[in-house]
């Protein structure tokens, strides 16, 4: 059936390039490889700022004063613990479940305890921001410990945000340099314009539900391998390649079979992702201090060969390509890589949640209907079993 679009209808697969909101939160220039948070380049923030300061910048729209950041950090430190009901709920999760599924469930459960939707009350909004930033890392670490058969490790209020999370995974205070590297990783993942999970967050927010449901919906979207799950897949790919010598044959096989090479390409960037540049430098610093990683040489060669074959098409490493190597050196399990992404991206989701509330109109896109019309209802006794049932899942029988 042919469909004739009207003059007012525009259809693009995946809404590619279709503006969904006006935003002041972040900006990406994919041609020149620029990423800005509230107008400040990511390179400058990675060098000079901290994740909590960046979260404040994204959510409240300005860099904090000394008094403001001290108060914000204090609030987050004192709200890291989770209700024992949530902890006990996690103990009922299957040990084999993915941490992202556990996180989505746990984030949604927060709404049961803090469900009052006073979206016009600045105190409620502030409290929700603090709770989500403070408790999401605790929930990720808690599920990891529980699935290992251990009780969760309580947060250490003496430690900063990044150090405390690493502590909750091992009950050992991390090396300060390792904690700093992890903090920069959180900054790099904190926000990235209207990606799939942020769009999901804004759509959910537009219904005026509570912020815990907003974050839970975004976590569910982030979990997919085409979004946040890619960094976990990159390590699987490097393991499959196995050696530098196998890189070129692997790339040639993927290109011949039109298979995706994980960690490469981006819907926006047509040059190397600026976050990937920073992450590669962090990886090299980390390896120099804490020992080499055999996968790094494979990754460097893979970047070289992929650029040789498809660089002219604008396919270069994205943020996922080197982040997994950094997390691997920090002894973080591979299936926690995407939850780490979520810990950071909560800042961006909350920034967009606040922005959505300020100009809210519920999202209601249209569609282009391409189905049939004017079909008659067929009584049960007259229906014929379709021979091609397996070939046509929509067949009426």
Secondary structure, 3 states (H helix, E strand, C coil): CCCCCCCCCCCCHHHCCCCCCCCCCEEEECCCCEEEECCEEHHHHHHHCCHHHHHHHHHHCCCCCHHHHHHHHHHHHCCCCCCHHHHHHHHCCCCCCCHHHHHHHHHHHHHHHCCCCCCCCHHHHHHHHHHHHHHHHHHHHHHHHHHCCCCCCCCCCCCCHHHHHHHHHHCCCCCHHHHHHHHHHHHHHCCCCCCHHHHHHHHHHCCCCCHHHHHHHHHHHHCCCCCCCHHHHHHHHHHHHCCHHHHHHHHHHHHHCCCCCCCECCCCCCCCCHHHHHHHHHHHHHHHHHCCCHHHHHHHHHHHHHHHHHHHHCCCECHHHHHHHHHHHCCCCHHHHHHHHHHHHHHHHHHHHHHHHHCCCCCCCCCCCCCCCCCCCCCHHHCCCCCCCCCCCCCCC
